[in-house]
Amino acid sequence: MDYAVFKTGGKQYRVKPGDTLDVEKLSLSVDSVAEFGEVLAISDGGEVTFGSPFINGAKVLAQVQSHYKDKKLIVFKYKRKTRYRRKKSHRQTYTRVLIQDVMIEGEGKPAPRRASRPRARRATPAAAAQAESGEKA
């Protein structure tokens, strides 16, 4: 398994087993296992499998290591000459996870890629007339 791309908290992450990752806060306890089922792509031995939009039966397993708050961000609005000032602050909460494994239903191999069909093109009236008469452009 080279890597997997999954989605959580409105963001996409590219991970491989053994990576440590900070995601938006999950409502899980420390040392529990988090399952991320929205897997967008998996690379295995140089062969990449894409989902549409997700790969069926694939999930990323991660162990929750800790919960923490990021540094404080100050939001300060100011308009000169009008005595307008607003000061707000925000601390984002995160969960640190350790990626353990990328699971795929079956024998651990990526699901086969769906064969894409060429898009059907509309024939113009002139092209339709040529096709009926057997002429080639």
Residue frames as qw, qx, qy, qz and C-alpha x, y, z in Angstrom:
[[0.000, 0.890, 0.455, 0.000, 0.00, 0.00, 0.00],
 [0.440, 0.303, -0.007, 0.845, 1.61, 3.24, -1.14],
 [0.052, 0.082, 0.315, -0.944, -0.96, 5.80, -0.01],
 [0.010, 0.611, 0.784, 0.111, -4.65, 6.60, 0.29],
 [0.052, -0.181, -0.010, -0.982, -6.61, 9.83, -0.08],
 [0.209, -0.549, -0.807, 0.060, -9.62, 10.23, 2.22],
 [0.105, -0.541, -0.128, -0.825, -11.99, 12.98, 3.27],
 [0.444, -0.560, -0.639, 0.285, -12.95, 14.15, 6.76],
 [0.235, -0.678, -0.260, 0.646, -14.02, 17.47, 8.20],
 [0.405, 0.884, 0.144, -0.185, -14.45, 18.97, 4.73],
 [0.037, 0.799, -0.556, -0.224, -10.77, 18.40, 3.87],
 [0.953, 0.252, -0.167, -0.016, -8.85, 15.75, 1.96],
 [0.409, -0.727, 0.550, 0.035, -5.73, 14.05, 3.31],
 [0.779, 0.422, -0.464, -0.023, -3.10, 11.89, 1.61],
 [0.544, -0.607, 0.526, -0.244, -1.79, 9.30, 4.09],
 [0.685, 0.246, -0.686, -0.022, 0.07, 6.03, 4.34],
 [0.823, -0.481, -0.302, 0.014, 0.22, 3.59, 7.28],
 [0.687, -0.203, -0.236, 0.656, 2.36, 4.98, 10.10],
 [0.143, 0.477, 0.079, 0.864, 1.60, 8.68, 9.41],
 [0.163, -0.504, -0.589, 0.610, 0.51, 11.02, 12.20],
 [0.038, 0.461, 0.473, 0.749, -2.21, 13.44, 11.19],
 [0.053, 0.302, 0.486, -0.818, -4.15, 16.31, 12.78],
 [0.083, -0.442, -0.700, -0.555, -7.82, 16.43, 11.74],
 [0.361, -0.434, 0.039, -0.825, -10.76, 18.49, 12.97],
 [0.313, -0.255, 0.745, -0.532, -12.01, 17.27, 16.33],
 [0.548, -0.108, -0.763, -0.324, -13.59, 13.81, 16.38],
 [0.616, -0.464, 0.228, -0.595, -16.01, 12.78, 19.12],
 [0.903, 0.000, -0.426, 0.062, -13.99, 9.70, 20.06],
 [0.629, -0.754, 0.185, 0.037, -12.03, 8.92, 23.21],
 [0.081, 0.751, -0.652, -0.066, -8.24, 8.68, 23.32],
 [0.220, -0.296, 0.928, 0.048, -6.84, 5.25, 22.24],
 [0.690, 0.387, 0.537, -0.292, -10.03, 4.36, 20.36],
 [0.402, 0.020, 0.685, 0.607, -10.03, 3.50, 16.65],
 [0.372, 0.600, 0.081, -0.704, -11.44, 5.94, 14.10],
 [0.538, 0.256, 0.726, 0.343, -12.76, 4.65, 10.77],
 [0.211, 0.561, -0.147, -0.787, -12.82, 6.98, 7.77],
 [0.629, 0.306, 0.714, 0.035, -15.06, 5.49, 5.08],
 [0.463, 0.858, 0.112, -0.193, -14.92, 8.28, 2.51],
 [0.567, -0.354, 0.516, 0.536, -11.83, 7.03, 0.63],
 [0.461, 0.768, -0.045, -0.442, -11.34, 8.90, -2.66],
 [0.666, 0.605, -0.435, -0.033, -8.26, 7.15, -4.07],
 [0.804, -0.456, 0.374, 0.080, -5.83, 4.33, -3.26],
 [0.471, 0.699, -0.532, -0.081, -2.38, 3.71, -4.72],
 [0.849, -0.312, 0.425, -0.030, -1.03, 0.18, -4.49],
 [0.713, -0.088, 0.528, 0.453, 2.24, -0.69, -6.21],
 [0.127, -0.235, 0.400, 0.876, 2.05, 2.30, -8.51],
 [0.106, -0.402, -0.757, -0.503, -1.48, 1.49, -9.64],
 [0.151, 0.066, 0.351, -0.922, -3.98, 4.16, -8.59],
 [0.090, -0.486, -0.849, -0.186, -7.66, 3.36, -8.07],
 [0.139, -0.087, 0.097, -0.982, -10.09, 6.27, -8.04],
 [0.147, 0.450, 0.832, -0.290, -13.62, 6.21, -6.65],
 [0.058, -0.304, -0.419, -0.854, -16.62, 7.94, -8.09],
 [0.062, 0.878, -0.320, 0.352, -16.74, 9.74, -5.68],
 [0.472, -0.582, 0.618, -0.237, -15.73, 7.09, -3.09],
 [0.387, 0.260, -0.876, -0.123, -14.28, 3.59, -3.31],
 [0.811, -0.322, -0.150, -0.465, -16.88, 1.07, -2.14],
 [0.944, -0.249, -0.200, 0.080, -15.77, -1.01, 0.85],
 [0.596, 0.314, -0.320, 0.666, -12.56, 0.93, 1.47],
 [0.425, -0.885, -0.116, -0.150, -11.77, 2.57, 4.79],
 [0.385, 0.531, -0.492, 0.572, -8.83, 4.08, 6.63],
 [0.727, -0.577, -0.363, 0.077, -8.28, 2.94, 10.23],
 [0.261, 0.587, -0.344, 0.685, -6.57, 5.32, 12.66],
 [0.563, -0.446, -0.584, 0.377, -5.88, 5.33, 16.40],
 [0.130, -0.914, -0.094, -0.373, -6.84, 8.50, 18.29],
 [0.629, 0.091, -0.436, 0.637, -3.77, 9.75, 20.16],
 [0.216, -0.370, -0.420, 0.800, -4.89, 13.07, 21.64],
 [0.098, 0.848, 0.457, 0.250, -7.22, 16.05, 21.46],
 [0.425, -0.352, -0.126, 0.824, -5.88, 19.59, 21.64],
 [0.216, 0.924, 0.272, -0.158, -6.58, 23.23, 20.82],
 [0.625, 0.426, 0.095, 0.647, -4.50, 25.17, 18.33],
 [0.299, -0.181, -0.207, 0.914, -3.00, 28.57, 19.09],
 [0.149, 0.740, 0.496, -0.429, -5.35, 31.51, 19.44],
 [0.327, 0.355, 0.435, 0.760, -6.18, 33.53, 16.35],
 [0.004, -0.546, -0.329, 0.770, -7.13, 37.18, 16.83],
 [0.246, 0.579, 0.592, 0.504, -9.72, 38.70, 14.49],
 [0.169, -0.554, -0.243, 0.778, -9.57, 42.50, 14.72],
 [0.291, 0.680, 0.509, 0.440, -11.83, 44.75, 12.66],
 [0.276, -0.562, -0.150, 0.765, -11.08, 48.45, 12.56],
 [0.342, 0.721, 0.397, 0.453, -12.40, 51.42, 10.62],
 [0.384, -0.101, -0.180, 0.900, -10.59, 54.65, 11.05],
 [0.083, -0.119, -0.043, -0.988, -12.28, 57.95, 11.89],
 [0.577, -0.339, -0.418, -0.615, -15.53, 56.24, 12.93],
 [0.369, -0.415, 0.643, -0.527, -14.62, 54.79, 16.36],
 [0.935, 0.055, -0.094, -0.337, -15.37, 51.25, 15.11],
 [0.121, 0.496, -0.851, 0.125, -13.34, 48.39, 16.63],
 [0.924, -0.166, 0.011, -0.343, -14.22, 44.72, 17.09],
 [0.085, 0.535, -0.834, 0.106, -11.90, 42.16, 18.61],
 [0.940, -0.098, 0.049, -0.322, -12.67, 38.46, 18.51],
 [0.058, -0.541, 0.838, 0.036, -10.56, 35.36, 19.00],
 [0.927, 0.106, -0.116, -0.340, -10.83, 31.71, 18.05],
 [0.239, -0.485, 0.841, -0.003, -9.08, 28.47, 19.02],
 [0.769, 0.201, -0.436, -0.422, -9.64, 25.54, 16.68],
 [0.709, -0.346, 0.580, -0.201, -9.88, 22.06, 18.22],
 [0.553, 0.477, -0.639, -0.242, -8.01, 19.17, 16.61],
 [0.918, -0.241, 0.294, -0.112, -7.62, 15.44, 17.05],
 [0.111, 0.645, -0.734, -0.182, -4.22, 13.83, 16.46],
 [0.950, 0.061, 0.204, -0.229, -4.53, 10.38, 14.87],
 [0.233, -0.487, 0.793, 0.283, -2.02, 7.69, 13.92],
 [0.755, 0.335, -0.288, -0.484, -2.88, 5.95, 10.63],
 [0.627, -0.304, 0.712, -0.088, -2.80, 2.20, 11.20],
 [0.394, 0.071, 0.857, 0.323, -4.11, 0.59, 8.05],
 [0.450, 0.295, -0.235, -0.809, -6.04, 1.05, 4.82],
 [0.471, 0.117, 0.864, -0.135, -8.68, -1.66, 4.46],
 [0.438, 0.245, -0.456, -0.735, -10.29, -2.72, 1.19],
 [0.829, 0.021, 0.382, -0.408, -13.10, -5.24, 0.98],
 [0.871, 0.416, -0.255, -0.053, -11.95, -8.54, -0.49],
 [0.912, -0.094, -0.140, 0.375, -8.40, -9.88, -0.24],
 [0.439, -0.693, 0.057, 0.569, -6.81, -6.53, 0.47],
 [0.407, 0.102, 0.487, 0.766, -6.53, -5.54, -3.18],
 [0.199, 0.315, 0.039, -0.927, -7.99, -2.37, -4.67],
 [0.610, 0.510, 0.542, -0.272, -11.33, -2.63, -6.36],
 [0.525, 0.212, 0.536, 0.626, -10.97, -2.80, -10.16],
 [0.036, 0.342, -0.078, -0.936, -11.13, 0.48, -11.98],
 [0.557, 0.589, 0.517, -0.275, -14.36, 1.12, -13.81],
 [0.449, 0.142, 0.543, 0.695, -13.82, 1.17, -17.54],
 [0.182, 0.595, 0.154, -0.768, -14.76, 4.53, -18.93],
 [0.557, 0.525, 0.602, 0.226, -16.77, 4.68, -22.11],
 [0.220, 0.038, 0.246, 0.943, -16.08, 7.30, -24.75],
 [0.269, 0.470, 0.393, -0.743, -18.72, 9.99, -24.68],
 [0.447, 0.524, 0.684, 0.241, -21.37, 9.69, -27.38],
 [0.082, -0.299, 0.163, 0.937, -21.17, 12.57, -29.82],
 [0.511, 0.625, 0.417, -0.417, -24.12, 14.04, -31.57],
 [0.485, 0.149, 0.601, 0.618, -24.00, 13.64, -35.30],
 [0.188, 0.447, -0.055, -0.873, -24.66, 16.71, -37.43],
 [0.744, 0.481, 0.295, -0.356, -27.20, 16.34, -40.25],
 [0.491, 0.709, -0.464, -0.204, -24.39, 16.40, -42.82],
 [0.076, -0.431, 0.892, -0.109, -22.48, 13.65, -40.98],
 [0.623, 0.144, 0.680, -0.359, -25.64, 11.55, -40.69],
 [0.713, 0.616, -0.013, -0.336, -26.23, 11.87, -44.44],
 [0.299, 0.647, -0.698, -0.072, -22.63, 10.79, -45.16],
 [0.332, -0.236, 0.881, -0.240, -22.99, 7.77, -42.85],
 [0.730, 0.340, 0.459, -0.376, -26.18, 6.66, -44.61],
 [0.680, 0.677, -0.181, -0.215, -24.64, 6.96, -48.07],
 [0.951, -0.097, 0.101, 0.274, -21.47, 5.16, -46.97],
 [0.454, 0.760, -0.172, 0.432, -19.11, 8.01, -47.83],
 [0.718, -0.438, -0.205, 0.500, -16.04, 8.67, -45.75],
 [0.022, 0.998, 0.005, -0.056, -14.77, 12.18, -45.03]]
